Amino acid sequence: MTRAFLTILVTVAALAFTAPAMAQISVSRTPAANAPVLGAVIRGGTTSTFSVSTAGVVTRTSGDAIRLTGGSVTAPSFSVVCNLDILCNLRYIRITVQTTGASGPPTITKFRVSGLTGTTYRQGSAPAEASVLTFDLNPFILPAYANFTVGMDVQVPAGTASGVDTFTFSVTATQL
């Protein structure tokens, strides 16, 4: 009886002092370089906004800047992979998309997401567009991954030097 009690006591103590395991979550981007690239833009007399859909279609939604490079761009796609599958099957994953800079005065003003595969949104549908986009994914189903595409609005200030600009942003994933 004493031996069984000590075994139980040692087991409970070991479990109580063991740090909870956290899944190793990685985020990869395709294409790996800065995307999208609007191409050459002639700045106008008013601030202009270009909307890049999650399919890569570019539309000027305001202003008078002219985009010399025609056609679509490559909208960035992201893969979120969980390396300890069982933990991602039990916990929500929070995704945050936010700007980190640009090579010139244009800035990203809004993000949007679509094309989620591998899991579902915790809130039931894609989140609304936002300057910092945060949304939760339901626990992953094996295999433990999620894929999605990001679109954005890029604001080009009036009267700035014309040229080609790149925009940087980050996508992070954390376990809840």
C-alpha positions, 0 to 999 in steps of 0.5 A: 500500500505504501509503495503504491501510494509513493508511486502515485505521489511521484507520478503526480509530482512529475506531472505537476512540475513538467512544463506543458509541451508546445507544438512547433509551428512553422510558417512558410511563404510562397513566393519566398520573396516580397510579394506582391510587387505592383511593378512600375507606378507613376504617382499622381496628384492625389493619394491612390490606393491599389487593391490586390485581391487574394487571386492577385488581381490589381485594381486601383480603387482611388486616386489617379496614380497609373500602374504601368505594369499590367495584369495580375501579380502573385498573391502570397500564399502561406502554409502553417505546419505543426510539427507535433501533430497531436497538440495542434489537434487539441488547441486553436492556432492564432494567425497575425498578419501585419505590415513590417515596412516598405522600400518606399513611401507606399504602405499596406493599409489593409489585409484580407485572407481567403482560400483556407484549406486544412482546417476551418476558421474558429469564428466560422468564416474569414475575418473582415479586412483590417490593418492588422489581421488577427484570426483563430484557426480551429485545431488541425485535423491530421495532417496538421497544416493550414494553407491560405492566401493574403491580399491587401490594399496598398496606398501610394502617396501623391507626389512621391517619386515614381518607381517600383516598390516592395512591401513587407509584412509578417505572418505569425502563428501561435498556439492558444 
